Amino acid sequence: MHPIIPAFLLIQGLSLIVAQICEAYIGPGAGITAIGTVIAFIGAICLGIIAFVWYPIKRLLAKIRKKDEAKLDDPT
């Protein structure tokens, strides 16, 4: 192995450990876009969970209604 590779990896590792404050400006256009993206992502996750839970409940309710209708139609 070339002797510079371990030194390079050591320097890279140390630079990751010593984090510095990064000051960045996000303009209004990029900020609103970023906020909208986060809100859309959270909304998609929530709707996915709701849909995943609602479908089995909907099937169960349909099955219960079908049994109730069968009891009403049966005159015995």
PDB file of N, H, CA, C and O in Angstrom:
ATOM      1  N   MET A   1       0.852  -1.171   0.000  1.00  0.00           N
ATOM      2  CA  MET A   1       0.000   0.000   0.000  1.00  0.00           C
ATOM      3  C   MET A   1       0.898   1.234   0.000  1.00  0.00           C
ATOM      4  O   MET A   1       1.934   1.277   0.664  1.00  0.00           O
ATOM      5  N   HIS A   2       0.480   2.204  -0.743  1.00  0.00           N
ATOM      6  H   HIS A   2      -0.361   2.169  -1.282  1.00  0.00           H
ATOM      7  CA  HIS A   2       1.244   3.441  -0.836  1.00  0.00           C
ATOM      8  C   HIS A   2       1.208   4.147   0.518  1.00  0.00           C
ATOM      9  O   HIS A   2       0.157   4.178   1.159  1.00  0.00           O
ATOM     10  N   PRO A   3       2.335   4.716   0.972  1.00  0.00           N
ATOM     11  CA  PRO A   3       2.370   5.315   2.315  1.00  0.00           C
ATOM     12  C   PRO A   3       1.486   6.552   2.475  1.00  0.00           C
ATOM     13  O   PRO A   3       1.183   6.947   3.601  1.00  0.00           O
ATOM     14  N   ILE A   4       1.075   7.156   1.392  1.00  0.00           N
ATOM     15  H   ILE A   4       1.321   6.835   0.477  1.00  0.00           H
ATOM     16  CA  ILE A   4       0.258   8.364   1.510  1.00  0.00           C
ATOM     17  C   ILE A   4      -1.210   8.036   1.801  1.00  0.00           C
ATOM     18  O   ILE A   4      -1.935   8.880   2.327  1.00  0.00           O
ATOM     19  N   ILE A   5      -1.654   6.829   1.467  1.00  0.00           N
ATOM     20  H   ILE A   5      -1.065   6.143   1.039  1.00  0.00           H
ATOM     21  CA  ILE A   5      -3.064   6.464   1.655  1.00  0.00           C
ATOM     22  C   ILE A   5      -3.460   6.454   3.129  1.00  0.00           C
ATOM     23  O   ILE A   5      -4.486   7.048   3.460  1.00  0.00           O
ATOM     24  N   PRO A   6      -2.707   5.810   4.048  1.00  0.00           N
ATOM     25  CA  PRO A   6      -3.109   5.871   5.461  1.00  0.00           C
ATOM     26  C   PRO A   6      -3.110   7.296   6.013  1.00  0.00           C
ATOM     27  O   PRO A   6      -3.971   7.651   6.818  1.00  0.00           O
ATOM     28  N   ALA A   7      -2.152   8.107   5.585  1.00  0.00           N
ATOM     29  H   ALA A   7      -1.452   7.819   4.932  1.00  0.00           H
ATOM     30  CA  ALA A   7      -2.104   9.491   6.051  1.00  0.00           C
ATOM     31  C   ALA A   7      -3.323  10.260   5.541  1.00  0.00           C
ATOM     32  O   ALA A   7      -3.914  11.054   6.273  1.00  0.00           O
ATOM     33  N   PHE A   8      -3.690  10.023   4.296  1.00  0.00           N
ATOM     34  H   PHE A   8      -3.210   9.379   3.701  1.00  0.00           H
ATOM     35  CA  PHE A   8      -4.863  10.682   3.727  1.00  0.00           C
ATOM     36  C   PHE A   8      -6.135  10.271   4.474  1.00  0.00           C
ATOM     37  O   PHE A   8      -6.973  11.114   4.792  1.00  0.00           O
ATOM     38  N   LEU A   9      -6.271   8.976   4.750  1.00  0.00           N
ATOM     39  H   LEU A   9      -5.589   8.291   4.491  1.00  0.00           H
ATOM     40  CA  LEU A   9      -7.444   8.499   5.477  1.00  0.00           C
ATOM     41  C   LEU A   9      -7.485   9.057   6.893  1.00  0.00           C
ATOM     42  O   LEU A   9      -8.562   9.372   7.399  1.00  0.00           O
ATOM     43  N   LEU A  10      -6.332   9.184   7.539  1.00  0.00           N
ATOM     44  H   LEU A  10      -5.457   8.928   7.127  1.00  0.00           H
ATOM     45  CA  LEU A  10      -6.273   9.752   8.882  1.00  0.00           C
ATOM     46  C   LEU A  10      -6.702  11.219   8.861  1.00  0.00           C
ATOM     47  O   LEU A  10      -7.461  11.657   9.726  1.00  0.00           O
ATOM     48  N   ILE A  11      -6.227  11.962   7.896  1.00  0.00           N
ATOM     49  H   ILE A  11      -5.610  11.606   7.194  1.00  0.00           H
ATOM     50  CA  ILE A  11      -6.596  13.379   7.792  1.00  0.00           C
ATOM     51  C   ILE A  11      -8.093  13.517   7.513  1.00  0.00           C
ATOM     52  O   ILE A  11      -8.753  14.384   8.087  1.00  0.00           O
ATOM     53  N   GLN A  12      -8.628  12.672   6.640  1.00  0.00           N
ATOM     54  H   GLN A  12      -8.093  11.968   6.174  1.00  0.00           H
ATOM     55  CA  GLN A  12     -10.062  12.720   6.344  1.00  0.00           C
ATOM     56  C   GLN A  12     -10.894  12.377   7.578  1.00  0.00           C
ATOM     57  O   GLN A  12     -11.906  13.025   7.844  1.00  0.00           O
ATOM     58  N   GLY A  13     -10.478  11.374   8.322  1.00  0.00           N
ATOM     59  H   GLY A  13      -9.656  10.847   8.106  1.00  0.00           H
ATOM     60  CA  GLY A  13     -11.195  10.996   9.535  1.00  0.00           C
ATOM     61  C   GLY A  13     -11.168  12.093  10.576  1.00  0.00           C
ATOM     62  O   GLY A  13     -12.184  12.367  11.213  1.00  0.00           O
ATOM     63  N   LEU A  14     -10.016  12.727  10.759  1.00  0.00           N
ATOM     64  H   LEU A  14      -9.190  12.504  10.241  1.00  0.00           H
ATOM     65  CA  LEU A  14      -9.910  13.817  11.729  1.00  0.00           C
ATOM     66  C   LEU A  14     -10.736  15.027  11.301  1.00  0.00           C
ATOM     67  O   LEU A  14     -11.301  15.722  12.145  1.00  0.00           O
ATOM     68  N   SER A  15     -10.809  15.278  10.008  1.00  0.00           N
ATOM     69  H   SER A  15     -10.350  14.712   9.322  1.00  0.00           H
ATOM     70  CA  SER A  15     -11.606  16.418   9.550  1.00  0.00           C
ATOM     71  C   SER A  15     -13.100  16.177   9.775  1.00  0.00           C
ATOM     72  O   SER A  15     -13.861  17.132   9.928  1.00  0.00           O
ATOM     73  N   LEU A  16     -13.525  14.922   9.795  1.00  0.00           N
ATOM     74  H   LEU A  16     -12.907  14.146   9.671  1.00  0.00           H
ATOM     75  CA  LEU A  16     -14.922  14.624  10.090  1.00  0.00           C
ATOM     76  C   LEU A  16     -15.223  14.781  11.573  1.00  0.00           C
ATOM     77  O   LEU A  16     -16.338  15.142  11.948  1.00  0.00           O
ATOM     78  N   ILE A  17     -14.235  14.511  12.414  1.00  0.00           N
ATOM     79  H   ILE A  17     -13.329  14.217  12.109  1.00  0.00           H
ATOM     80  CA  ILE A  17     -14.427  14.621  13.858  1.00  0.00           C
ATOM     81  C   ILE A  17     -14.502  16.086  14.278  1.00  0.00           C
ATOM     82  O   ILE A  17     -15.325  16.451  15.118  1.00  0.00           O
ATOM     83  N   VAL A  18     -13.660  16.909  13.706  1.00  0.00           N
ATOM     84  H   VAL A  18     -12.992  16.612  13.024  1.00  0.00           H
ATOM     85  CA  VAL A  18     -13.597  18.319  14.074  1.00  0.00           C
ATOM     86  C   VAL A  18     -14.550  19.088  13.159  1.00  0.00           C
ATOM     87  O   VAL A  18     -14.156  19.551  12.089  1.00  0.00           O
ATOM     88  N   ALA A  19     -15.793  19.218  13.586  1.00  0.00           N
ATOM     89  H   ALA A  19     -16.113  18.842  14.455  1.00  0.00           H
ATOM     90  CA  ALA A  19     -16.793  19.914  12.779  1.00  0.00           C
ATOM     91  C   ALA A  19     -16.765  21.400  13.096  1.00  0.00           C
ATOM     92  O   ALA A  19     -16.589  21.799  14.247  1.00  0.00           O
ATOM     93  N   GLN A  20     -16.936  22.197  12.082  1.00  0.00           N
ATOM     94  H   GLN A  20     -17.079  21.873  11.147  1.00  0.00           H
ATOM     95  CA  GLN A  20     -16.973  23.640  12.257  1.00  0.00           C
ATOM     96  C   GLN A  20     -18.376  24.142  11.943  1.00  0.00           C
ATOM     97  O   GLN A  20     -19.145  23.487  11.239  1.00  0.00           O
ATOM     98  N   ILE A  21     -18.690  25.302  12.471  1.00  0.00           N
ATOM     99  H   ILE A  21     -18.066  25.835  13.043  1.00  0.00           H
ATOM    100  CA  ILE A  21     -19.985  25.911  12.213  1.00  0.00           C
ATOM    101  C   ILE A  21     -20.029  26.371  10.762  1.00  0.00           C
ATOM    102  O   ILE A  21     -19.094  26.998  10.263  1.00  0.00           O
ATOM    103  N   CYS A  22     -21.104  26.056  10.113  1.00  0.00           N
ATOM    104  H   CYS A  22     -21.863  25.547  10.518  1.00  0.00           H
ATOM    105  CA  CYS A  22     -21.284  26.447   8.727  1.00  0.00           C
ATOM    106  C   CYS A  22     -22.440  27.434   8.670  1.00  0.00           C
ATOM    107  O   CYS A  22     -23.566  27.098   9.036  1.00  0.00           O
ATOM    108  N   GLU A  23     -22.174  28.617   8.225  1.00  0.00           N
ATOM    109  H   GLU A  23     -21.259  28.891   7.927  1.00  0.00           H
ATOM    110  CA  GLU A  23     -23.214  29.623   8.097  1.00  0.00           C
ATOM    111  C   GLU A  23     -23.605  29.711   6.625  1.00  0.00           C
ATOM    112  O   GLU A  23     -22.780  30.010   5.761  1.00  0.00           O
ATOM    113  N   ALA A  24     -24.862  29.448   6.365  1.00  0.00           N
ATOM    114  H   ALA A  24     -25.532  29.205   7.066  1.00  0.00           H
ATOM    115  CA  ALA A  24     -25.338  29.461   4.990  1.00  0.00           C
ATOM    116  C   ALA A  24     -26.640  30.241   4.925  1.00  0.00           C
ATOM    117  O   ALA A  24     -27.419  30.260   5.879  1.00  0.00           O
ATOM    118  N   TYR A  25     -26.859  30.872   3.809  1.00  0.00           N
ATOM    119  H   TYR A  25     -26.227  30.856   3.034  1.00  0.00           H
ATOM    120  CA  TYR A  25     -28.081  31.641   3.596  1.00  0.00           C
ATOM    121  C   TYR A  25     -28.948  30.891   2.603  1.00  0.00           C
ATOM    122  O   TYR A  25     -28.492  30.505   1.527  1.00  0.00           O
ATOM    123  N   ILE A  26     -30.191  30.691   2.973  1.00  0.00           N
ATOM    124  H   ILE A  26     -30.561  31.004   3.848  1.00  0.00           H
ATOM    125  CA  ILE A  26     -31.154  30.092   2.056  1.00  0.00           C
ATOM    126  C   ILE A  26     -32.136  31.194   1.692  1.00  0.00           C
ATOM    127  O   ILE A  26     -32.826  31.737   2.556  1.00  0.00           O
ATOM    128  N   GLY A  27     -32.193  31.512   0.432  1.00  0.00           N
ATOM    129  H   GLY A  27     -31.633  31.072  -0.270  1.00  0.00           H
ATOM    130  CA  GLY A  27     -33.083  32.572  -0.030  1.00  0.00           C
ATOM    131  C   GLY A  27     -34.543  32.184   0.110  1.00  0.00           C
ATOM    132  O   GLY A  27     -34.859  31.025   0.379  1.00  0.00           O
ATOM    133  N   PRO A  28     -35.439  33.154  -0.071  1.00  0.00           N
ATOM    134  CA  PRO A  28     -36.860  32.877   0.107  1.00  0.00           C
ATOM    135  C   PRO A  28     -37.395  31.834  -0.874  1.00  0.00           C
ATOM    136  O   PRO A  28     -38.219  31.002  -0.494  1.00  0.00           O
ATOM    137  N   GLY A  29     -36.953  31.864  -2.093  1.00  0.00           N
ATOM    138  H   GLY A  29     -36.284  32.539  -2.401  1.00  0.00           H
ATOM    139  CA  GLY A  29     -37.437  30.889  -3.079  1.00  0.00           C
ATOM    140  C   GLY A  29     -37.023  29.474  -2.724  1.00  0.00           C
ATOM    141  O   GLY A  29     -37.846  28.559  -2.744  1.00  0.00           O
ATOM    142  N   ALA A  30     -35.760  29.293  -2.403  1.00  0.00           N
ATOM    143  H   ALA A  30     -35.092  30.037  -2.387  1.00  0.00           H
ATOM    144  CA  ALA A  30     -35.272  27.961  -2.037  1.00  0.00           C
ATOM    145  C   ALA A  30     -35.841  27.520  -0.695  1.00  0.00           C
ATOM    146  O   ALA A  30     -36.110  26.335  -0.497  1.00  0.00           O
ATOM    147  N   GLY A  31     -36.025  28.454   0.222  1.00  0.00           N
ATOM    148  H   GLY A  31     -35.807  29.417   0.061  1.00  0.00           H
ATOM    149  CA  GLY A  31     -36.572  28.114   1.540  1.00  0.00           C
ATOM    150  C   GLY A  31     -38.006  27.637   1.453  1.00  0.00           C
ATOM    151  O   GLY A  31     -38.369  26.633   2.066  1.00  0.00           O
ATOM    152  N   ILE A  32     -38.831  28.356   0.688  1.00  0.00           N
ATOM    153  H   ILE A  32     -38.536  29.171   0.190  1.00  0.00           H
ATOM    154  CA  ILE A  32     -40.233  27.957   0.529  1.00  0.00           C
ATOM    155  C   ILE A  32     -40.324  26.617  -0.199  1.00  0.00           C
ATOM    156  O   ILE A  32     -41.168  25.782   0.129  1.00  0.00           O
ATOM    157  N   THR A  33     -39.459  26.417  -1.179  1.00  0.00           N
ATOM    158  H   THR A  33     -38.774  27.095  -1.445  1.00  0.00           H
ATOM    159  CA  THR A  33     -39.439  25.143  -1.889  1.00  0.00           C
ATOM    160  C   THR A  33     -39.051  24.008  -0.957  1.00  0.00           C
ATOM    161  O   THR A  33     -39.655  22.936  -0.999  1.00  0.00           O
ATOM    162  N   ALA A  34     -38.052  24.233  -0.118  1.00  0.00           N
ATOM    163  H   ALA A  34     -37.561  25.103  -0.084  1.00  0.00           H
ATOM    164  CA  ALA A  34     -37.621  23.199   0.827  1.00  0.00           C
ATOM    165  C   ALA A  34     -38.720  22.893   1.838  1.00  0.00           C
ATOM    166  O   ALA A  34     -38.965  21.728   2.151  1.00  0.00           O
ATOM    167  N   ILE A  35     -39.378  23.916   2.347  1.00  0.00           N
ATOM    168  H   ILE A  35     -39.179  24.862   2.092  1.00  0.00           H
ATOM    169  CA  ILE A  35     -40.467  23.710   3.308  1.00  0.00           C
ATOM    170  C   ILE A  35     -41.620  22.957   2.641  1.00  0.00           C
ATOM    171  O   ILE A  35     -42.183  22.036   3.231  1.00  0.00           O
ATOM    172  N   GLY A  36     -41.968  23.346   1.419  1.00  0.00           N
ATOM    173  H   GLY A  36     -41.510  24.095   0.940  1.00  0.00           H
ATOM    174  CA  GLY A  36     -43.036  22.655   0.693  1.00  0.00           C
ATOM    175  C   GLY A  36     -42.708  21.195   0.437  1.00  0.00           C
ATOM    176  O   GLY A  36     -43.585  20.335   0.516  1.00  0.00           O
ATOM    177  N   THR A  37     -41.455  20.914   0.133  1.00  0.00           N
ATOM    178  H   THR A  37     -40.743  21.613   0.069  1.00  0.00           H
ATOM    179  CA  THR A  37     -41.036  19.535  -0.095  1.00  0.00           C
ATOM    180  C   THR A  37     -41.162  18.707   1.172  1.00  0.00           C
ATOM    181  O   THR A  37     -41.638  17.573   1.130  1.00  0.00           O
ATOM    182  N   VAL A  38     -40.742  19.263   2.293  1.00  0.00           N
ATOM    183  H   VAL A  38     -40.356  20.185   2.327  1.00  0.00           H
ATOM    184  CA  VAL A  38     -40.835  18.544   3.571  1.00  0.00           C
ATOM    185  C   VAL A  38     -42.297  18.290   3.936  1.00  0.00           C
ATOM    186  O   VAL A  38     -42.648  17.193   4.370  1.00  0.00           O
ATOM    187  N   ILE A  39     -43.148  19.301   3.760  1.00  0.00           N
ATOM    188  H   ILE A  39     -42.862  20.192   3.407  1.00  0.00           H
ATOM    189  CA  ILE A  39     -44.573  19.138   4.074  1.00  0.00           C
ATOM    190  C   ILE A  39     -45.204  18.082   3.163  1.00  0.00           C
ATOM    191  O   ILE A  39     -45.991  17.257   3.626  1.00  0.00           O
ATOM    192  N   ALA A  40     -44.866  18.104   1.878  1.00  0.00           N
ATOM    193  H   ALA A  40     -44.227  18.775   1.501  1.00  0.00           H
ATOM    194  CA  ALA A  40     -45.414  17.115   0.944  1.00  0.00           C
ATOM    195  C   ALA A  40     -44.946  15.708   1.301  1.00  0.00           C
ATOM    196  O   ALA A  40     -45.722  14.757   1.216  1.00  0.00           O
ATOM    197  N   PHE A  41     -43.700  15.572   1.696  1.00  0.00           N
ATOM    198  H   PHE A  41     -43.069  16.344   1.765  1.00  0.00           H
ATOM    199  CA  PHE A  41     -43.163  14.259   2.071  1.00  0.00           C
ATOM    200  C   PHE A  41     -43.860  13.721   3.317  1.00  0.00           C
ATOM    201  O   PHE A  41     -44.237  12.550   3.363  1.00  0.00           O
ATOM    202  N   ILE A  42     -44.031  14.569   4.321  1.00  0.00           N
ATOM    203  H   ILE A  42     -43.725  15.520   4.283  1.00  0.00           H
ATOM    204  CA  ILE A  42     -44.715  14.153   5.551  1.00  0.00           C
ATOM    205  C   ILE A  42     -46.177  13.808   5.249  1.00  0.00           C
ATOM    206  O   ILE A  42     -46.707  12.830   5.776  1.00  0.00           O
ATOM    207  N   GLY A  43     -46.824  14.611   4.402  1.00  0.00           N
ATOM    208  H   GLY A  43     -46.393  15.405   3.973  1.00  0.00           H
ATOM    209  CA  GLY A  43     -48.205  14.325   4.019  1.00  0.00           C
ATOM    210  C   GLY A  43     -48.335  13.002   3.281  1.00  0.00           C
ATOM    211  O   GLY A  43     -49.279  12.248   3.517  1.00  0.00           O
ATOM    212  N   ALA A  44     -47.395  12.714   2.389  1.00  0.00           N
ATOM    213  H   ALA A  44     -46.628  13.326   2.197  1.00  0.00           H
ATOM    214  CA  ALA A  44     -47.432  11.449   1.655  1.00  0.00           C
ATOM    215  C   ALA A  44     -47.251  10.264   2.596  1.00  0.00           C
ATOM    216  O   ALA A  44     -47.918   9.241   2.443  1.00  0.00           O
ATOM    217  N   ILE A  45     -46.361  10.396   3.557  1.00  0.00           N
ATOM    218  H   ILE A  45     -45.819  11.227   3.681  1.00  0.00           H
ATOM    219  CA  ILE A  45     -46.157   9.323   4.540  1.00  0.00           C
ATOM    220  C   ILE A  45     -47.440   9.110   5.344  1.00  0.00           C
ATOM    221  O   ILE A  45     -47.870   7.972   5.534  1.00  0.00           O
ATOM    222  N   CYS A  46     -48.050  10.195   5.817  1.00  0.00           N
ATOM    223  H   CYS A  46     -47.701  11.119   5.663  1.00  0.00           H
ATOM    224  CA  CYS A  46     -49.283  10.085   6.618  1.00  0.00           C
ATOM    225  C   CYS A  46     -50.415   9.463   5.805  1.00  0.00           C
ATOM    226  O   CYS A  46     -51.115   8.580   6.302  1.00  0.00           O
ATOM    227  N   LEU A  47     -50.605   9.908   4.572  1.00  0.00           N
ATOM    228  H   LEU A  47     -50.037  10.625   4.169  1.00  0.00           H
ATOM    229  CA  LEU A  47     -51.660   9.338   3.737  1.00  0.00           C
ATOM    230  C   LEU A  47     -51.399   7.869   3.425  1.00  0.00           C
ATOM    231  O   LEU A  47     -52.334   7.072   3.342  1.00  0.00           O
ATOM    232  N   GLY A  48     -50.141   7.514   3.255  1.00  0.00           N
ATOM    233  H   GLY A  48     -49.382   8.162   3.322  1.00  0.00           H
ATOM    234  CA  GLY A  48     -49.804   6.110   3.031  1.00  0.00           C
ATOM    235  C   GLY A  48     -50.160   5.247   4.226  1.00  0.00           C
ATOM    236  O   GLY A  48     -50.691   4.148   4.068  1.00  0.00           O
ATOM    237  N   ILE A  49     -49.870   5.738   5.417  1.00  0.00           N
ATOM    238  H   ILE A  49     -49.438   6.631   5.546  1.00  0.00           H
ATOM    239  CA  ILE A  49     -50.205   4.991   6.635  1.00  0.00           C
ATOM    240  C   ILE A  49     -51.717   4.885   6.789  1.00  0.00           C
ATOM    241  O   ILE A  49     -52.239   3.817   7.109  1.00  0.00           O
ATOM    242  N   ILE A  50     -52.417   5.991   6.561  1.00  0.00           N
ATOM    243  H   ILE A  50     -51.992   6.858   6.301  1.00  0.00           H
ATOM    244  CA  ILE A  50     -53.881   5.977   6.675  1.00  0.00           C
ATOM    245  C   ILE A  50     -54.482   5.000   5.663  1.00  0.00           C
ATOM    246  O   ILE A  50     -55.383   4.235   6.008  1.00  0.00           O
ATOM    247  N   ALA A  51     -54.001   5.017   4.437  1.00  0.00           N
ATOM    248  H   ALA A  51     -53.270   5.639   4.157  1.00  0.00           H
ATOM    249  CA  ALA A  51     -54.522   4.107   3.414  1.00  0.00           C
ATOM    250  C   ALA A  51     -54.225   2.658   3.778  1.00  0.00           C
ATOM    251  O   ALA A  51     -55.057   1.779   3.552  1.00  0.00           O
ATOM    252  N   PHE A  52     -53.066   2.406   4.330  1.00  0.00           N
ATOM    253  H   PHE A  52     -52.390   3.120   4.514  1.00  0.00           H
ATOM    254  CA  PHE A  52     -52.676   1.051   4.712  1.00  0.00           C
ATOM    255  C   PHE A  52     -53.564   0.519   5.828  1.00  0.00           C
ATOM    256  O   PHE A  52     -53.852  -0.677   5.876  1.00  0.00           O
ATOM    257  N   VAL A  53     -53.994   1.388   6.717  1.00  0.00           N
ATOM    258  H   VAL A  53     -53.760   2.360   6.678  1.00  0.00           H
ATOM    259  CA  VAL A  53     -54.854   0.983   7.829  1.00  0.00           C
ATOM    260  C   VAL A  53     -56.323   0.960   7.392  1.00  0.00           C
ATOM    261  O   VAL A  53     -57.074   0.086   7.826  1.00  0.00           O
ATOM    262  N   TRP A  54     -56.743   1.891   6.554  1.00  0.00           N
ATOM    263  H   TRP A  54     -56.133   2.602   6.202  1.00  0.00           H
ATOM    264  CA  TRP A  54     -58.154   2.035   6.205  1.00  0.00           C
ATOM    265  C   TRP A  54     -58.665   0.882   5.347  1.00  0.00           C
ATOM    266  O   TRP A  54     -59.808   0.463   5.532  1.00  0.00           O
ATOM    267  N   TYR A  55     -57.887   0.359   4.435  1.00  0.00           N
ATOM    268  H   TYR A  55     -56.958   0.699   4.285  1.00  0.00           H
ATOM    269  CA  TYR A  55     -58.371  -0.678   3.521  1.00  0.00           C
ATOM    270  C   TYR A  55     -58.837  -1.932   4.268  1.00  0.00           C
ATOM    271  O   TYR A  55     -59.931  -2.414   3.974  1.00  0.00           O
ATOM    272  N   PRO A  56     -58.076  -2.487   5.211  1.00  0.00           N
ATOM    273  CA  PRO A  56     -58.594  -3.654   5.952  1.00  0.00           C
ATOM    274  C   PRO A  56     -59.841  -3.327   6.775  1.00  0.00           C
ATOM    275  O   PRO A  56     -60.731  -4.169   6.898  1.00  0.00           O
ATOM    276  N   ILE A  57     -59.920  -2.129   7.334  1.00  0.00           N
ATOM    277  H   ILE A  57     -59.197  -1.445   7.234  1.00  0.00           H
ATOM    278  CA  ILE A  57     -61.110  -1.737   8.093  1.00  0.00           C
ATOM    279  C   ILE A  57     -62.315  -1.661   7.159  1.00  0.00           C
ATOM    280  O   ILE A  57     -63.410  -2.088   7.525  1.00  0.00           O
ATOM    281  N   LYS A  58     -62.124  -1.130   5.975  1.00  0.00           N
ATOM    282  H   LYS A  58     -61.235  -0.784   5.678  1.00  0.00           H
ATOM    283  CA  LYS A  58     -63.200  -1.023   4.991  1.00  0.00           C
ATOM    284  C   LYS A  58     -63.708  -2.411   4.597  1.00  0.00           C
ATOM    285  O   LYS A  58     -64.916  -2.622   4.484  1.00  0.00           O
ATOM    286  N   ARG A  59     -62.793  -3.354   4.388  1.00  0.00           N
ATOM    287  H   ARG A  59     -61.812  -3.183   4.479  1.00  0.00           H
ATOM    288  CA  ARG A  59     -63.196  -4.722   4.057  1.00  0.00           C
ATOM    289  C   ARG A  59     -63.954  -5.361   5.211  1.00  0.00           C
ATOM    290  O   ARG A  59     -64.943  -6.058   4.985  1.00  0.00           O
ATOM    291  N   LEU A  60     -63.511  -5.138   6.436  1.00  0.00           N
ATOM    292  H   LEU A  60     -62.708  -4.572   6.619  1.00  0.00           H
ATOM    293  CA  LEU A  60     -64.186  -5.694   7.607  1.00  0.00           C
ATOM    294  C   LEU A  60     -65.598  -5.133   7.740  1.00  0.00           C
ATOM    295  O   LEU A  60     -66.540  -5.876   8.014  1.00  0.00           O
ATOM    296  N   LEU A  61     -65.746  -3.830   7.548  1.00  0.00           N
ATOM    297  H   LEU A  61     -64.980  -3.226   7.326  1.00  0.00           H
ATOM    298  CA  LEU A  61     -67.074  -3.220   7.625  1.00  0.00           C
ATOM    299  C   LEU A  61     -67.997  -3.755   6.537  1.00  0.00           C
ATOM    300  O   LEU A  61     -69.181  -3.979   6.787  1.00  0.00           O
ATOM    301  N   ALA A  62     -67.471  -3.961   5.340  1.00  0.00           N
ATOM    302  H   ALA A  62     -66.509  -3.779   5.137  1.00  0.00           H
ATOM    303  CA  ALA A  62     -68.285  -4.510   4.252  1.00  0.00           C
ATOM    304  C   ALA A  62     -68.724  -5.933   4.585  1.00  0.00           C
ATOM    305  O   ALA A  62     -69.859  -6.317   4.299  1.00  0.00           O
ATOM    306  N   LYS A  63     -67.839  -6.709   5.184  1.00  0.00           N
ATOM    307  H   LYS A  63     -66.917  -6.397   5.416  1.00  0.00           H
ATOM    308  CA  LYS A  63     -68.184  -8.077   5.561  1.00  0.00           C
ATOM    309  C   LYS A  63     -69.265  -8.089   6.640  1.00  0.00           C
ATOM    310  O   LYS A  63     -70.180  -8.910   6.592  1.00  0.00           O
ATOM    311  N   ILE A  64     -69.164  -7.187   7.607  1.00  0.00           N
ATOM    312  H   ILE A  64     -68.420  -6.520   7.646  1.00  0.00           H
ATOM    313  CA  ILE A  64     -70.169  -7.100   8.671  1.00  0.00           C
ATOM    314  C   ILE A  64     -71.518  -6.679   8.095  1.00  0.00           C
ATOM    315  O   ILE A  64     -72.552  -7.237   8.463  1.00  0.00           O
ATOM    316  N   ARG A  65     -71.511  -5.704   7.197  1.00  0.00           N
ATOM    317  H   ARG A  65     -70.671  -5.251   6.897  1.00  0.00           H
ATOM    318  CA  ARG A  65     -72.762  -5.260   6.576  1.00  0.00           C
ATOM    319  C   ARG A  65     -73.403  -6.382   5.768  1.00  0.00           C
ATOM    320  O   ARG A  65     -74.623  -6.545   5.769  1.00  0.00           O
ATOM    321  N   LYS A  66     -72.566  -7.152   5.078  1.00  0.00           N
ATOM    322  H   LYS A  66     -71.575  -7.019   5.078  1.00  0.00           H
ATOM    323  CA  LYS A  66     -73.078  -8.254   4.270  1.00  0.00           C
ATOM    324  C   LYS A  66     -73.748  -9.303   5.163  1.00  0.00           C
ATOM    325  O   LYS A  66     -74.795  -9.844   4.807  1.00  0.00           O
ATOM    326  N   LYS A  67     -73.143  -9.589   6.322  1.00  0.00           N
ATOM    327  H   LYS A  67     -72.292  -9.150   6.611  1.00  0.00           H
ATOM    328  CA  LYS A  67     -73.745 -10.541   7.260  1.00  0.00           C
ATOM    329  C   LYS A  67     -75.064  -9.999   7.806  1.00  0.00           C
ATOM    330  O   LYS A  67     -76.034 -10.745   7.934  1.00  0.00           O
ATOM    331  N   ASP A  68     -75.105  -8.710   8.126  1.00  0.00           N
ATOM    332  H   ASP A  68     -74.316  -8.104   8.022  1.00  0.00           H
ATOM    333  CA  ASP A  68     -76.338  -8.103   8.638  1.00  0.00           C
ATOM    334  C   ASP A  68     -77.455  -8.147   7.596  1.00  0.00           C
ATOM    335  O   ASP A  68     -78.607  -8.417   7.933  1.00  0.00           O
ATOM    336  N   GLU A  69     -77.121  -7.885   6.341  1.00  0.00           N
ATOM    337  H   GLU A  69     -76.185  -7.666   6.067  1.00  0.00           H
ATOM    338  CA  GLU A  69     -78.117  -7.945   5.271  1.00  0.00           C
ATOM    339  C   GLU A  69     -78.615  -9.370   5.078  1.00  0.00           C
ATOM    340  O   GLU A  69     -79.796  -9.588   4.809  1.00  0.00           O
ATOM    341  N   ALA A  70     -77.717 -10.340   5.213  1.00  0.00           N
ATOM    342  H   ALA A  70     -76.757 -10.164   5.431  1.00  0.00           H
ATOM    343  CA  ALA A  70     -78.119 -11.738   5.059  1.00  0.00           C
ATOM    344  C   ALA A  70     -79.069 -12.139   6.182  1.00  0.00           C
ATOM    345  O   ALA A  70     -80.002 -12.909   5.953  1.00  0.00           O
ATOM    346  N   LYS A  71     -78.847 -11.633   7.384  1.00  0.00           N
ATOM    347  H   LYS A  71     -78.089 -11.008   7.570  1.00  0.00           H
ATOM    348  CA  LYS A  71     -79.739 -11.939   8.507  1.00  0.00           C
ATOM    349  C   LYS A  71     -81.116 -11.306   8.299  1.00  0.00           C
ATOM    350  O   LYS A  71     -82.134 -11.907   8.644  1.00  0.00           O
ATOM    351  N   LEU A  72     -81.151 -10.109   7.743  1.00  0.00           N
ATOM    352  H   LEU A  72     -80.324  -9.620   7.463  1.00  0.00           H
ATOM    353  CA  LEU A  72     -82.429  -9.433   7.510  1.00  0.00           C
ATOM    354  C   LEU A  72     -83.229 -10.107   6.395  1.00  0.00           C
ATOM    355  O   LEU A  72     -84.458 -10.151   6.451  1.00  0.00           O
ATOM    356  N   ASP A  73     -82.533 -10.632   5.383  1.00  0.00           N
ATOM    357  H   ASP A  73     -81.535 -10.597   5.337  1.00  0.00           H
ATOM    358  CA  ASP A  73     -83.206 -11.276   4.256  1.00  0.00           C
ATOM    359  C   ASP A  73     -83.709 -12.673   4.609  1.00  0.00           C
ATOM    360  O   ASP A  73     -84.647 -13.162   3.979  1.00  0.00           O
ATOM    361  N   ASP A  74     -83.114 -13.316   5.589  1.00  0.00           N
ATOM    362  H   ASP A  74     -82.353 -12.919   6.101  1.00  0.00           H
ATOM    363  CA  ASP A  74     -83.492 -14.678   5.968  1.00  0.00           C
ATOM    364  C   ASP A  74     -84.688 -14.635   6.922  1.00  0.00           C
ATOM    365  O   ASP A  74     -84.542 -14.171   8.052  1.00  0.00           O
ATOM    366  N   PRO A  75     -85.873 -15.110   6.498  1.00  0.00           N
ATOM    367  CA  PRO A  75     -87.073 -14.993   7.343  1.00  0.00           C
ATOM    368  C   PRO A  75     -87.171 -16.055   8.438  1.00  0.00           C
ATOM    369  O   PRO A  75     -88.139 -16.040   9.198  1.00  0.00           O
ATOM    370  N   THR A  76     -86.223 -16.965   8.549  1.00  0.00           N
ATOM    371  H   THR A  76     -85.437 -16.977   7.932  1.00  0.00           H
ATOM    372  CA  THR A  76     -86.320 -18.035   9.548  1.00  0.00           C
ATOM    373  C   THR A  76     -86.040 -17.594  10.938  1.00  0.00           C
ATOM    374  O   THR A  76     -86.090 -18.403  11.864  1.00  0.00           O
TER     375      THR A  76
END
